[in-house]
Amino acid sequence: MIEVRVTARVNPTETEDKVRKAIQNIFPLMDIRYNLTDDTGLYGMLEGTTGIEGLLHFHSLLREEEIIDTARTQFEMGMYGVSPSTSFKISKFVAVVGRLNFLEEEEPLGSIHVTITASSVPELQRLIRWLTPPTEKGKIIFEPDVKDVESR
């Protein structure tokens, strides 16, 4: 079973709605909750989770933006040992306009943090292969089917 967890800080200079829109532009099916993170009420955190169905739009964006190879590198860099999960950051500011930009470092006002967890390492590998299939000179060689991702 695939679980996608997203978090994004809401700063005093931002509105909750704008940060929520940024997340929903990338993960439109995600159920998002807002929580205050400090006693002053100045900082908040948006958190959401979804299953594999919540990655369908993300899957499409990777193709529209032609960043499959970049995404694969980010997913591989975000894997921890033998844990069936990967984590990466995307730009909150770019996501507001519905685009994807993977980040190496945290943005000054915070980024969108994504963690994808699978039931097993093979399931995670199938997910990564579905999201970022093999390419040759930037062109997809073949498209795996989403139905083949989750453990049976």
Chimera marker file (.cmm) of the C-alpha trace (Angstrom):
<marker_set name="trace">
<marker id="1" x="0.000" y="0.000" z="0.000" r="1" g="1" b="0" radius="0.5"/>
<marker id="2" x="1.316" y="3.421" z="-0.989" r="1" g="1" b="0" radius="0.5"/>
<marker id="3" x="1.010" y="6.401" z="1.365" r="1" g="1" b="0" radius="0.5"/>
<marker id="4" x="1.946" y="9.925" z="0.338" r="1" g="1" b="0" radius="0.5"/>
<marker id="5" x="2.462" y="12.435" z="3.152" r="1" g="1" b="0" radius="0.5"/>
<marker id="6" x="2.938" y="16.145" z="2.476" r="1" g="1" b="0" radius="0.5"/>
<marker id="7" x="3.807" y="18.957" z="4.884" r="1" g="1" b="0" radius="0.5"/>
<marker id="8" x="4.329" y="22.668" z="4.295" r="1" g="1" b="0" radius="0.5"/>
<marker id="9" x="4.955" y="25.465" z="6.766" r="1" g="1" b="0" radius="0.5"/>
<marker id="10" x="2.660" y="28.508" z="6.642" r="1" g="1" b="0" radius="0.5"/>
<marker id="11" x="4.593" y="31.646" z="7.575" r="1" g="1" b="0" radius="0.5"/>
<marker id="12" x="3.150" y="34.917" z="8.910" r="1" g="1" b="0" radius="0.5"/>
<marker id="13" x="3.767" y="36.493" z="5.483" r="1" g="1" b="0" radius="0.5"/>
<marker id="14" x="1.717" y="33.799" z="3.709" r="1" g="1" b="0" radius="0.5"/>
<marker id="15" x="-1.926" y="32.853" z="3.748" r="1" g="1" b="0" radius="0.5"/>
<marker id="16" x="-3.079" y="29.367" z="4.569" r="1" g="1" b="0" radius="0.5"/>
<marker id="17" x="-5.175" y="29.376" z="1.379" r="1" g="1" b="0" radius="0.5"/>
<marker id="18" x="-2.201" y="30.183" z="-0.853" r="1" g="1" b="0" radius="0.5"/>
<marker id="19" x="-0.040" y="27.409" z="0.606" r="1" g="1" b="0" radius="0.5"/>
<marker id="20" x="-2.998" y="25.000" z="0.467" r="1" g="1" b="0" radius="0.5"/>
<marker id="21" x="-3.493" y="25.911" z="-3.215" r="1" g="1" b="0" radius="0.5"/>
<marker id="22" x="0.195" y="25.214" z="-3.902" r="1" g="1" b="0" radius="0.5"/>
<marker id="23" x="-0.157" y="21.704" z="-2.457" r="1" g="1" b="0" radius="0.5"/>
<marker id="24" x="-3.452" y="21.034" z="-4.218" r="1" g="1" b="0" radius="0.5"/>
<marker id="25" x="-2.021" y="22.179" z="-7.560" r="1" g="1" b="0" radius="0.5"/>
<marker id="26" x="0.366" y="19.222" z="-7.327" r="1" g="1" b="0" radius="0.5"/>
<marker id="27" x="-1.752" y="16.778" z="-5.287" r="1" g="1" b="0" radius="0.5"/>
<marker id="28" x="-5.401" y="17.753" z="-5.968" r="1" g="1" b="0" radius="0.5"/>
<marker id="29" x="-6.912" y="14.680" z="-4.278" r="1" g="1" b="0" radius="0.5"/>
<marker id="30" x="-5.101" y="15.221" z="-0.991" r="1" g="1" b="0" radius="0.5"/>
<marker id="31" x="-7.028" y="15.819" z="2.226" r="1" g="1" b="0" radius="0.5"/>
<marker id="32" x="-5.170" y="18.693" z="3.928" r="1" g="1" b="0" radius="0.5"/>
<marker id="33" x="-5.350" y="19.794" z="7.585" r="1" g="1" b="0" radius="0.5"/>
<marker id="34" x="-4.036" y="22.986" z="9.186" r="1" g="1" b="0" radius="0.5"/>
<marker id="35" x="-2.354" y="23.009" z="12.605" r="1" g="1" b="0" radius="0.5"/>
<marker id="36" x="-0.732" y="25.831" z="14.555" r="1" g="1" b="0" radius="0.5"/>
<marker id="37" x="2.872" y="25.024" z="15.383" r="1" g="1" b="0" radius="0.5"/>
<marker id="38" x="3.569" y="27.620" z="18.058" r="1" g="1" b="0" radius="0.5"/>
<marker id="39" x="1.778" y="29.444" z="20.878" r="1" g="1" b="0" radius="0.5"/>
<marker id="40" x="1.933" y="32.806" z="19.121" r="1" g="1" b="0" radius="0.5"/>
<marker id="41" x="-0.317" y="31.616" z="16.315" r="1" g="1" b="0" radius="0.5"/>
<marker id="42" x="2.089" y="33.048" z="13.768" r="1" g="1" b="0" radius="0.5"/>
<marker id="43" x="3.299" y="29.814" z="12.240" r="1" g="1" b="0" radius="0.5"/>
<marker id="44" x="1.188" y="26.954" z="11.042" r="1" g="1" b="0" radius="0.5"/>
<marker id="45" x="1.650" y="23.684" z="9.240" r="1" g="1" b="0" radius="0.5"/>
<marker id="46" x="-0.428" y="22.157" z="6.493" r="1" g="1" b="0" radius="0.5"/>
<marker id="47" x="-0.335" y="18.367" z="6.444" r="1" g="1" b="0" radius="0.5"/>
<marker id="48" x="-2.012" y="15.918" z="4.140" r="1" g="1" b="0" radius="0.5"/>
<marker id="49" x="-2.024" y="12.288" z="3.139" r="1" g="1" b="0" radius="0.5"/>
<marker id="50" x="-3.274" y="10.329" z="0.170" r="1" g="1" b="0" radius="0.5"/>
<marker id="51" x="-2.794" y="6.997" z="-1.518" r="1" g="1" b="0" radius="0.5"/>
<marker id="52" x="-1.479" y="6.152" z="-4.956" r="1" g="1" b="0" radius="0.5"/>
<marker id="53" x="-4.513" y="7.792" z="-6.591" r="1" g="1" b="0" radius="0.5"/>
<marker id="54" x="-3.225" y="11.099" z="-5.231" r="1" g="1" b="0" radius="0.5"/>
<marker id="55" x="-0.099" y="10.723" z="-7.385" r="1" g="1" b="0" radius="0.5"/>
<marker id="56" x="-1.943" y="10.632" z="-10.733" r="1" g="1" b="0" radius="0.5"/>
<marker id="57" x="-1.699" y="14.398" z="-11.313" r="1" g="1" b="0" radius="0.5"/>
<marker id="58" x="1.917" y="14.427" z="-10.079" r="1" g="1" b="0" radius="0.5"/>
<marker id="59" x="2.600" y="11.616" z="-12.597" r="1" g="1" b="0" radius="0.5"/>
<marker id="60" x="1.153" y="13.794" z="-15.385" r="1" g="1" b="0" radius="0.5"/>
<marker id="61" x="3.111" y="16.871" z="-14.304" r="1" g="1" b="0" radius="0.5"/>
<marker id="62" x="6.400" y="14.959" z="-14.494" r="1" g="1" b="0" radius="0.5"/>
<marker id="63" x="5.640" y="14.291" z="-18.170" r="1" g="1" b="0" radius="0.5"/>
<marker id="64" x="4.324" y="17.781" z="-18.979" r="1" g="1" b="0" radius="0.5"/>
<marker id="65" x="7.382" y="19.393" z="-17.395" r="1" g="1" b="0" radius="0.5"/>
<marker id="66" x="9.689" y="16.796" z="-19.012" r="1" g="1" b="0" radius="0.5"/>
<marker id="67" x="11.541" y="16.227" z="-15.735" r="1" g="1" b="0" radius="0.5"/>
<marker id="68" x="11.323" y="12.449" z="-15.430" r="1" g="1" b="0" radius="0.5"/>
<marker id="69" x="15.085" y="11.925" z="-15.136" r="1" g="1" b="0" radius="0.5"/>
<marker id="70" x="15.396" y="14.719" z="-12.565" r="1" g="1" b="0" radius="0.5"/>
<marker id="71" x="12.536" y="13.242" z="-10.545" r="1" g="1" b="0" radius="0.5"/>
<marker id="72" x="14.085" y="9.758" z="-10.628" r="1" g="1" b="0" radius="0.5"/>
<marker id="73" x="17.336" y="11.198" z="-9.263" r="1" g="1" b="0" radius="0.5"/>
<marker id="74" x="15.435" y="12.980" z="-6.464" r="1" g="1" b="0" radius="0.5"/>
<marker id="75" x="13.528" y="9.807" z="-5.539" r="1" g="1" b="0" radius="0.5"/>
<marker id="76" x="16.743" y="7.765" z="-5.442" r="1" g="1" b="0" radius="0.5"/>
<marker id="77" x="18.553" y="10.414" z="-3.374" r="1" g="1" b="0" radius="0.5"/>
<marker id="78" x="15.631" y="10.487" z="-0.940" r="1" g="1" b="0" radius="0.5"/>
<marker id="79" x="15.665" y="6.759" z="-0.190" r="1" g="1" b="0" radius="0.5"/>
<marker id="80" x="16.934" y="5.725" z="3.242" r="1" g="1" b="0" radius="0.5"/>
<marker id="81" x="18.824" y="2.424" z="3.366" r="1" g="1" b="0" radius="0.5"/>
<marker id="82" x="16.416" y="-0.486" z="3.180" r="1" g="1" b="0" radius="0.5"/>
<marker id="83" x="13.372" y="1.543" z="4.245" r="1" g="1" b="0" radius="0.5"/>
<marker id="84" x="10.534" y="1.419" z="1.689" r="1" g="1" b="0" radius="0.5"/>
<marker id="85" x="10.225" y="5.216" z="1.500" r="1" g="1" b="0" radius="0.5"/>
<marker id="86" x="11.600" y="8.246" z="-0.276" r="1" g="1" b="0" radius="0.5"/>
<marker id="87" x="11.487" y="11.936" z="0.626" r="1" g="1" b="0" radius="0.5"/>
<marker id="88" x="12.003" y="15.064" z="-1.428" r="1" g="1" b="0" radius="0.5"/>
<marker id="89" x="11.230" y="18.781" z="-1.456" r="1" g="1" b="0" radius="0.5"/>
<marker id="90" x="9.382" y="20.806" z="-4.063" r="1" g="1" b="0" radius="0.5"/>
<marker id="91" x="9.117" y="24.562" z="-4.380" r="1" g="1" b="0" radius="0.5"/>
<marker id="92" x="6.066" y="26.035" z="-2.699" r="1" g="1" b="0" radius="0.5"/>
<marker id="93" x="6.328" y="29.171" z="-4.858" r="1" g="1" b="0" radius="0.5"/>
<marker id="94" x="6.486" y="27.328" z="-8.166" r="1" g="1" b="0" radius="0.5"/>
<marker id="95" x="3.658" y="24.993" z="-7.085" r="1" g="1" b="0" radius="0.5"/>
<marker id="96" x="1.349" y="28.003" z="-6.625" r="1" g="1" b="0" radius="0.5"/>
<marker id="97" x="1.218" y="28.277" z="-10.433" r="1" g="1" b="0" radius="0.5"/>
<marker id="98" x="0.855" y="24.510" z="-10.901" r="1" g="1" b="0" radius="0.5"/>
<marker id="99" x="4.443" y="23.756" z="-11.884" r="1" g="1" b="0" radius="0.5"/>
<marker id="100" x="6.992" y="21.388" z="-10.362" r="1" g="1" b="0" radius="0.5"/>
<marker id="101" x="10.478" y="22.265" z="-9.203" r="1" g="1" b="0" radius="0.5"/>
<marker id="102" x="12.516" y="19.823" z="-7.109" r="1" g="1" b="0" radius="0.5"/>
<marker id="103" x="14.806" y="21.417" z="-4.535" r="1" g="1" b="0" radius="0.5"/>
<marker id="104" x="18.168" y="20.391" z="-3.161" r="1" g="1" b="0" radius="0.5"/>
<marker id="105" x="17.881" y="22.778" z="-0.209" r="1" g="1" b="0" radius="0.5"/>
<marker id="106" x="15.091" y="24.275" z="1.852" r="1" g="1" b="0" radius="0.5"/>
<marker id="107" x="13.644" y="27.552" z="0.545" r="1" g="1" b="0" radius="0.5"/>
<marker id="108" x="13.962" y="30.545" z="2.921" r="1" g="1" b="0" radius="0.5"/>
<marker id="109" x="10.221" y="30.493" z="3.688" r="1" g="1" b="0" radius="0.5"/>
<marker id="110" x="9.944" y="26.728" z="3.604" r="1" g="1" b="0" radius="0.5"/>
<marker id="111" x="9.252" y="24.153" z="0.937" r="1" g="1" b="0" radius="0.5"/>
<marker id="112" x="6.685" y="21.449" z="0.365" r="1" g="1" b="0" radius="0.5"/>
<marker id="113" x="8.024" y="18.240" z="1.926" r="1" g="1" b="0" radius="0.5"/>
<marker id="114" x="6.850" y="14.965" z="0.412" r="1" g="1" b="0" radius="0.5"/>
<marker id="115" x="7.394" y="11.469" z="1.805" r="1" g="1" b="0" radius="0.5"/>
<marker id="116" x="6.187" y="8.443" z="-0.116" r="1" g="1" b="0" radius="0.5"/>
<marker id="117" x="6.057" y="5.175" z="1.804" r="1" g="1" b="0" radius="0.5"/>
<marker id="118" x="5.386" y="1.730" z="0.359" r="1" g="1" b="0" radius="0.5"/>
<marker id="119" x="4.711" y="-1.644" z="1.969" r="1" g="1" b="0" radius="0.5"/>
<marker id="120" x="8.030" y="-3.011" z="0.730" r="1" g="1" b="0" radius="0.5"/>
<marker id="121" x="11.157" y="-1.960" z="-1.141" r="1" g="1" b="0" radius="0.5"/>
<marker id="122" x="10.027" y="-3.817" z="-4.313" r="1" g="1" b="0" radius="0.5"/>
<marker id="123" x="6.700" y="-1.945" z="-4.187" r="1" g="1" b="0" radius="0.5"/>
<marker id="124" x="8.557" y="1.379" z="-3.840" r="1" g="1" b="0" radius="0.5"/>
<marker id="125" x="10.766" y="0.439" z="-6.795" r="1" g="1" b="0" radius="0.5"/>
<marker id="126" x="7.646" y="-0.318" z="-8.889" r="1" g="1" b="0" radius="0.5"/>
<marker id="127" x="6.177" y="3.053" z="-7.882" r="1" g="1" b="0" radius="0.5"/>
<marker id="128" x="9.339" y="4.914" z="-8.862" r="1" g="1" b="0" radius="0.5"/>
<marker id="129" x="9.411" y="3.018" z="-12.161" r="1" g="1" b="0" radius="0.5"/>
<marker id="130" x="5.763" y="4.010" z="-12.805" r="1" g="1" b="0" radius="0.5"/>
<marker id="131" x="6.399" y="7.673" z="-11.941" r="1" g="1" b="0" radius="0.5"/>
<marker id="132" x="9.755" y="7.829" z="-13.731" r="1" g="1" b="0" radius="0.5"/>
<marker id="133" x="9.976" y="5.119" z="-16.393" r="1" g="1" b="0" radius="0.5"/>
<marker id="134" x="13.156" y="4.418" z="-18.334" r="1" g="1" b="0" radius="0.5"/>
<marker id="135" x="14.026" y="7.090" z="-20.879" r="1" g="1" b="0" radius="0.5"/>
<marker id="136" x="16.350" y="7.388" z="-23.825" r="1" g="1" b="0" radius="0.5"/>
<marker id="137" x="17.477" y="10.874" z="-24.831" r="1" g="1" b="0" radius="0.5"/>
<marker id="138" x="14.704" y="12.246" z="-22.635" r="1" g="1" b="0" radius="0.5"/>
<marker id="139" x="11.945" y="10.196" z="-24.280" r="1" g="1" b="0" radius="0.5"/>
<marker id="140" x="10.000" y="7.527" z="-22.388" r="1" g="1" b="0" radius="0.5"/>
<marker id="141" x="10.833" y="4.020" z="-23.630" r="1" g="1" b="0" radius="0.5"/>
<marker id="142" x="7.694" y="2.412" z="-22.171" r="1" g="1" b="0" radius="0.5"/>
<marker id="143" x="4.971" y="3.365" z="-19.676" r="1" g="1" b="0" radius="0.5"/>
<marker id="144" x="4.381" y="0.963" z="-16.776" r="1" g="1" b="0" radius="0.5"/>
<marker id="145" x="0.742" y="0.596" z="-15.674" r="1" g="1" b="0" radius="0.5"/>
<marker id="146" x="-0.279" y="2.060" z="-12.309" r="1" g="1" b="0" radius="0.5"/>
<marker id="147" x="-2.183" y="-1.172" z="-11.601" r="1" g="1" b="0" radius="0.5"/>
<marker id="148" x="1.142" y="-3.019" z="-11.390" r="1" g="1" b="0" radius="0.5"/>
<marker id="149" x="2.540" y="-0.823" z="-8.596" r="1" g="1" b="0" radius="0.5"/>
<marker id="150" x="0.886" y="-1.863" z="-5.340" r="1" g="1" b="0" radius="0.5"/>
<marker id="151" x="1.690" y="-5.192" z="-3.714" r="1" g="1" b="0" radius="0.5"/>
<marker id="152" x="-0.809" y="-7.886" z="-4.415" r="1" g="1" b="0" radius="0.5"/>
<link id1="1" id2="2" r="1" g="1" b="0" radius="0.2"/>
<link id1="2" id2="3" r="1" g="1" b="0" radius="0.2"/>
<link id1="3" id2="4" r="1" g="1" b="0" radius="0.2"/>
<link id1="4" id2="5" r="1" g="1" b="0" radius="0.2"/>
<link id1="5" id2="6" r="1" g="1" b="0" radius="0.2"/>
<link id1="6" id2="7" r="1" g="1" b="0" radius="0.2"/>
<link id1="7" id2="8" r="1" g="1" b="0" radius="0.2"/>
<link id1="8" id2="9" r="1" g="1" b="0" radius="0.2"/>
<link id1="9" id2="10" r="1" g="1" b="0" radius="0.2"/>
<link id1="10" id2="11" r="1" g="1" b="0" radius="0.2"/>
<link id1="11" id2="12" r="1" g="1" b="0" radius="0.2"/>
<link id1="12" id2="13" r="1" g="1" b="0" radius="0.2"/>
<link id1="13" id2="14" r="1" g="1" b="0" radius="0.2"/>
<link id1="14" id2="15" r="1" g="1" b="0" radius="0.2"/>
<link id1="15" id2="16" r="1" g="1" b="0" radius="0.2"/>
<link id1="16" id2="17" r="1" g="1" b="0" radius="0.2"/>
<link id1="17" id2="18" r="1" g="1" b="0" radius="0.2"/>
<link id1="18" id2="19" r="1" g="1" b="0" radius="0.2"/>
<link id1="19" id2="20" r="1" g="1" b="0" radius="0.2"/>
<link id1="20" id2="21" r="1" g="1" b="0" radius="0.2"/>
<link id1="21" id2="22" r="1" g="1" b="0" radius="0.2"/>
<link id1="22" id2="23" r="1" g="1" b="0" radius="0.2"/>
<link id1="23" id2="24" r="1" g="1" b="0" radius="0.2"/>
<link id1="24" id2="25" r="1" g="1" b="0" radius="0.2"/>
<link id1="25" id2="26" r="1" g="1" b="0" radius="0.2"/>
<link id1="26" id2="27" r="1" g="1" b="0" radius="0.2"/>
<link id1="27" id2="28" r="1" g="1" b="0" radius="0.2"/>
<link id1="28" id2="29" r="1" g="1" b="0" radius="0.2"/>
<link id1="29" id2="30" r="1" g="1" b="0" radius="0.2"/>
<link id1="30" id2="31" r="1" g="1" b="0" radius="0.2"/>
<link id1="31" id2="32" r="1" g="1" b="0" radius="0.2"/>
<link id1="32" id2="33" r="1" g="1" b="0" radius="0.2"/>
<link id1="33" id2="34" r="1" g="1" b="0" radius="0.2"/>
<link id1="34" id2="35" r="1" g="1" b="0" radius="0.2"/>
<link id1="35" id2="36" r="1" g="1" b="0" radius="0.2"/>
<link id1="36" id2="37" r="1" g="1" b="0" radius="0.2"/>
<link id1="37" id2="38" r="1" g="1" b="0" radius="0.2"/>
<link id1="38" id2="39" r="1" g="1" b="0" radius="0.2"/>
<link id1="39" id2="40" r="1" g="1" b="0" radius="0.2"/>
<link id1="40" id2="41" r="1" g="1" b="0" radius="0.2"/>
<link id1="41" id2="42" r="1" g="1" b="0" radius="0.2"/>
<link id1="42" id2="43" r="1" g="1" b="0" radius="0.2"/>
<link id1="43" id2="44" r="1" g="1" b="0" radius="0.2"/>
<link id1="44" id2="45" r="1" g="1" b="0" radius="0.2"/>
<link id1="45" id2="46" r="1" g="1" b="0" radius="0.2"/>
<link id1="46" id2="47" r="1" g="1" b="0" radius="0.2"/>
<link id1="47" id2="48" r="1" g="1" b="0" radius="0.2"/>
<link id1="48" id2="49" r="1" g="1" b="0" radius="0.2"/>
<link id1="49" id2="50" r="1" g="1" b="0" radius="0.2"/>
<link id1="50" id2="51" r="1" g="1" b="0" radius="0.2"/>
<link id1="51" id2="52" r="1" g="1" b="0" radius="0.2"/>
<link id1="52" id2="53" r="1" g="1" b="0" radius="0.2"/>
<link id1="53" id2="54" r="1" g="1" b="0" radius="0.2"/>
<link id1="54" id2="55" r="1" g="1" b="0" radius="0.2"/>
<link id1="55" id2="56" r="1" g="1" b="0" radius="0.2"/>
<link id1="56" id2="57" r="1" g="1" b="0" radius="0.2"/>
<link id1="57" id2="58" r="1" g="1" b="0" radius="0.2"/>
<link id1="58" id2="59" r="1" g="1" b="0" radius="0.2"/>
<link id1="59" id2="60" r="1" g="1" b="0" radius="0.2"/>
<link id1="60" id2="61" r="1" g="1" b="0" radius="0.2"/>
<link id1="61" id2="62" r="1" g="1" b="0" radius="0.2"/>
<link id1="62" id2="63" r="1" g="1" b="0" radius="0.2"/>
<link id1="63" id2="64" r="1" g="1" b="0" radius="0.2"/>
<link id1="64" id2="65" r="1" g="1" b="0" radius="0.2"/>
<link id1="65" id2="66" r="1" g="1" b="0" radius="0.2"/>
<link id1="66" id2="67" r="1" g="1" b="0" radius="0.2"/>
<link id1="67" id2="68" r="1" g="1" b="0" radius="0.2"/>
<link id1="68" id2="69" r="1" g="1" b="0" radius="0.2"/>
<link id1="69" id2="70" r="1" g="1" b="0" radius="0.2"/>
<link id1="70" id2="71" r="1" g="1" b="0" radius="0.2"/>
<link id1="71" id2="72" r="1" g="1" b="0" radius="0.2"/>
<link id1="72" id2="73" r="1" g="1" b="0" radius="0.2"/>
<link id1="73" id2="74" r="1" g="1" b="0" radius="0.2"/>
<link id1="74" id2="75" r="1" g="1" b="0" radius="0.2"/>
<link id1="75" id2="76" r="1" g="1" b="0" radius="0.2"/>
<link id1="76" id2="77" r="1" g="1" b="0" radius="0.2"/>
<link id1="77" id2="78" r="1" g="1" b="0" radius="0.2"/>
<link id1="78" id2="79" r="1" g="1" b="0" radius="0.2"/>
<link id1="79" id2="80" r="1" g="1" b="0" radius="0.2"/>
<link id1="80" id2="81" r="1" g="1" b="0" radius="0.2"/>
<link id1="81" id2="82" r="1" g="1" b="0" radius="0.2"/>
<link id1="82" id2="83" r="1" g="1" b="0" radius="0.2"/>
<link id1="83" id2="84" r="1" g="1" b="0" radius="0.2"/>
<link id1="84" id2="85" r="1" g="1" b="0" radius="0.2"/>
<link id1="85" id2="86" r="1" g="1" b="0" radius="0.2"/>
<link id1="86" id2="87" r="1" g="1" b="0" radius="0.2"/>
<link id1="87" id2="88" r="1" g="1" b="0" radius="0.2"/>
<link id1="88" id2="89" r="1" g="1" b="0" radius="0.2"/>
<link id1="89" id2="90" r="1" g="1" b="0" radius="0.2"/>
<link id1="90" id2="91" r="1" g="1" b="0" radius="0.2"/>
<link id1="91" id2="92" r="1" g="1" b="0" radius="0.2"/>
<link id1="92" id2="93" r="1" g="1" b="0" radius="0.2"/>
<link id1="93" id2="94" r="1" g="1" b="0" radius="0.2"/>
<link id1="94" id2="95" r="1" g="1" b="0" radius="0.2"/>
<link id1="95" id2="96" r="1" g="1" b="0" radius="0.2"/>
<link id1="96" id2="97" r="1" g="1" b="0" radius="0.2"/>
<link id1="97" id2="98" r="1" g="1" b="0" radius="0.2"/>
<link id1="98" id2="99" r="1" g="1" b="0" radius="0.2"/>
<link id1="99" id2="100" r="1" g="1" b="0" radius="0.2"/>
<link id1="100" id2="101" r="1" g="1" b="0" radius="0.2"/>
<link id1="101" id2="102" r="1" g="1" b="0" radius="0.2"/>
<link id1="102" id2="103" r="1" g="1" b="0" radius="0.2"/>
<link id1="103" id2="104" r="1" g="1" b="0" radius="0.2"/>
<link id1="104" id2="105" r="1" g="1" b="0" radius="0.2"/>
<link id1="105" id2="106" r="1" g="1" b="0" radius="0.2"/>
<link id1="106" id2="107" r="1" g="1" b="0" radius="0.2"/>
<link id1="107" id2="108" r="1" g="1" b="0" radius="0.2"/>
<link id1="108" id2="109" r="1" g="1" b="0" radius="0.2"/>
<link id1="109" id2="110" r="1" g="1" b="0" radius="0.2"/>
<link id1="110" id2="111" r="1" g="1" b="0" radius="0.2"/>
<link id1="111" id2="112" r="1" g="1" b="0" radius="0.2"/>
<link id1="112" id2="113" r="1" g="1" b="0" radius="0.2"/>
<link id1="113" id2="114" r="1" g="1" b="0" radius="0.2"/>
<link id1="114" id2="115" r="1" g="1" b="0" radius="0.2"/>
<link id1="115" id2="116" r="1" g="1" b="0" radius="0.2"/>
<link id1="116" id2="117" r="1" g="1" b="0" radius="0.2"/>
<link id1="117" id2="118" r="1" g="1" b="0" radius="0.2"/>
<link id1="118" id2="119" r="1" g="1" b="0" radius="0.2"/>
<link id1="119" id2="120" r="1" g="1" b="0" radius="0.2"/>
<link id1="120" id2="121" r="1" g="1" b="0" radius="0.2"/>
<link id1="121" id2="122" r="1" g="1" b="0" radius="0.2"/>
<link id1="122" id2="123" r="1" g="1" b="0" radius="0.2"/>
<link id1="123" id2="124" r="1" g="1" b="0" radius="0.2"/>
<link id1="124" id2="125" r="1" g="1" b="0" radius="0.2"/>
<link id1="125" id2="126" r="1" g="1" b="0" radius="0.2"/>
<link id1="126" id2="127" r="1" g="1" b="0" radius="0.2"/>
<link id1="127" id2="128" r="1" g="1" b="0" radius="0.2"/>
<link id1="128" id2="129" r="1" g="1" b="0" radius="0.2"/>
<link id1="129" id2="130" r="1" g="1" b="0" radius="0.2"/>
<link id1="130" id2="131" r="1" g="1" b="0" radius="0.2"/>
<link id1="131" id2="132" r="1" g="1" b="0" radius="0.2"/>
<link id1="132" id2="133" r="1" g="1" b="0" radius="0.2"/>
<link id1="133" id2="134" r="1" g="1" b="0" radius="0.2"/>
<link id1="134" id2="135" r="1" g="1" b="0" radius="0.2"/>
<link id1="135" id2="136" r="1" g="1" b="0" radius="0.2"/>
<link id1="136" id2="137" r="1" g="1" b="0" radius="0.2"/>
<link id1="137" id2="138" r="1" g="1" b="0" radius="0.2"/>
<link id1="138" id2="139" r="1" g="1" b="0" radius="0.2"/>
<link id1="139" id2="140" r="1" g="1" b="0" radius="0.2"/>
<link id1="140" id2="141" r="1" g="1" b="0" radius="0.2"/>
<link id1="141" id2="142" r="1" g="1" b="0" radius="0.2"/>
<link id1="142" id2="143" r="1" g="1" b="0" radius="0.2"/>
<link id1="143" id2="144" r="1" g="1" b="0" radius="0.2"/>
<link id1="144" id2="145" r="1" g="1" b="0" radius="0.2"/>
<link id1="145" id2="146" r="1" g="1" b="0" radius="0.2"/>
<link id1="146" id2="147" r="1" g="1" b="0" radius="0.2"/>
<link id1="147" id2="148" r="1" g="1" b="0" radius="0.2"/>
<link id1="148" id2="149" r="1" g="1" b="0" radius="0.2"/>
<link id1="149" id2="150" r="1" g="1" b="0" radius="0.2"/>
<link id1="150" id2="151" r="1" g="1" b="0" radius="0.2"/>
<link id1="151" id2="152" r="1" g="1" b="0" radius="0.2"/>
</marker_set>
